Amino acid sequence: MYVVRRVWDALPGEARRVASLVAAMGEEYETAGKRSPSRVYFNTATVPGDRNRVYMEWTEEVIASPYRDDVVASPSRAQELYAKVRELTVDSWIEFYELMTPEKALDVGNAARS
């Protein structure tokens, strides 16, 4: 299992609006059965960390190409929301992480206590 995190650098003062659009976009994907529930978080300079940054993360069983033959088009409303997000951001990227699950854990025995 994997964690997928999408990151956007919002225009100054627009992180909350971008986060709202991204959250709605996630709901569209979830309703369409294309994605697991997502979590959206952001910083408008109210907490330490990178300012004007928005994050969305969700889990995937496998990482697969979006260009494979069996891909169904994204929900049209999600596409409309993303067009608005692009107008309010200066950069975006996607990150992938392997999620630690019990079946992947190594037996570390007493080593963790040392």
C-alpha positions in Angstrom: 0.0 0.0 0.0 1.2 3.5 -0.8 0.5 7.1 0.4 0.1 9.6 -2.4 0.6 13.2 -1.6 -0.2 16.0 -4.0 1.3 19.4 -3.1 0.4 22.9 -4.4 2.1 26.2 -3.8 -0.8 28.7 -3.6 -0.6 32.4 -4.5 -0.2 34.5 -1.3 -3.5 34.6 0.6 -5.1 31.8 -1.4 -4.1 28.6 0.5 -7.5 28.3 2.3 -9.4 28.8 -1.0 -7.2 26.2 -2.8 -7.6 23.8 0.1 -11.4 24.2 -0.2 -11.3 23.5 -3.9 -8.9 20.5 -3.4 -11.1 19.0 -0.7 -14.1 19.3 -3.0 -12.1 17.7 -5.8 -11.2 14.8 -3.5 -14.8 14.2 -2.7 -15.6 14.0 -6.4 -13.0 11.3 -6.9 -14.1 9.4 -3.9 -17.8 9.5 -4.9 -16.8 8.3 -8.4 -15.0 5.4 -6.8 -11.6 6.5 -8.3 -9.9 7.2 -5.0 -9.8 6.4 -1.3 -10.9 9.1 1.1 -8.4 11.9 1.1 -7.1 14.3 3.7 -6.4 18.0 2.9 -4.3 20.3 5.0 -2.8 23.7 4.5 -0.8 26.6 6.0 -1.6 30.3 5.6 1.3 31.3 7.9 -0.8 30.5 11.0 1.5 27.7 12.0 5.2 27.0 11.4 6.1 25.5 8.1 6.0 26.5 4.4 3.5 29.3 3.8 0.7 29.1 1.2 1.1 25.4 0.8 -1.7 22.9 0.3 -1.5 19.2 0.7 -3.8 16.4 -0.3 -3.0 12.8 0.6 -4.7 9.4 0.1 -3.8 5.8 -0.2 -3.5 3.5 -3.2 -3.1 -0.3 -3.3 -0.7 0.0 -6.2 1.0 2.8 -8.2 -0.1 2.5 -11.8 0.3 4.7 -14.9 -2.5 7.1 -15.5 -2.1 6.3 -19.2 -3.0 2.6 -19.0 -5.9 1.3 -21.1 -8.4 0.7 -18.3 -8.3 4.3 -16.9 -11.8 5.9 -16.7 -11.9 9.7 -17.2 -11.8 11.9 -14.2 -15.1 13.2 -13.0 -16.0 16.4 -14.9 -16.6 18.4 -11.8 -13.2 17.4 -10.5 -11.7 18.7 -13.7 -13.6 22.0 -13.3 -12.3 22.4 -9.7 -8.8 21.6 -10.8 -8.9 24.3 -13.4 -9.7 26.8 -10.6 -6.9 25.4 -8.5 -4.4 26.0 -11.4 -5.4 29.7 -11.5 -4.6 30.1 -7.8 -1.3 28.2 -7.7 2.2 28.7 -8.9 3.5 25.1 -8.7 2.4 21.6 -7.9 4.0 18.2 -7.6 3.1 14.7 -6.4 5.0 12.5 -3.9 4.7 8.7 -3.3 5.6 6.9 -0.1 5.3 3.2 0.8 3.0 2.8 3.7 4.3 0.7 6.6 1.8 -2.0 7.3 2.1 -4.9 9.8 2.9 -7.4 7.0 5.8 -5.3 5.8 7.3 -4.8 9.3 10.6 -6.5 10.1 10.9 -8.4 13.4 13.3 -6.1 15.3 12.9 -7.9 18.6 14.8 -6.2 21.4 16.7 -3.9 19.0 14.0 -1.2 19.3 14.6 -1.0 23.1 18.4 -0.5 22.8 
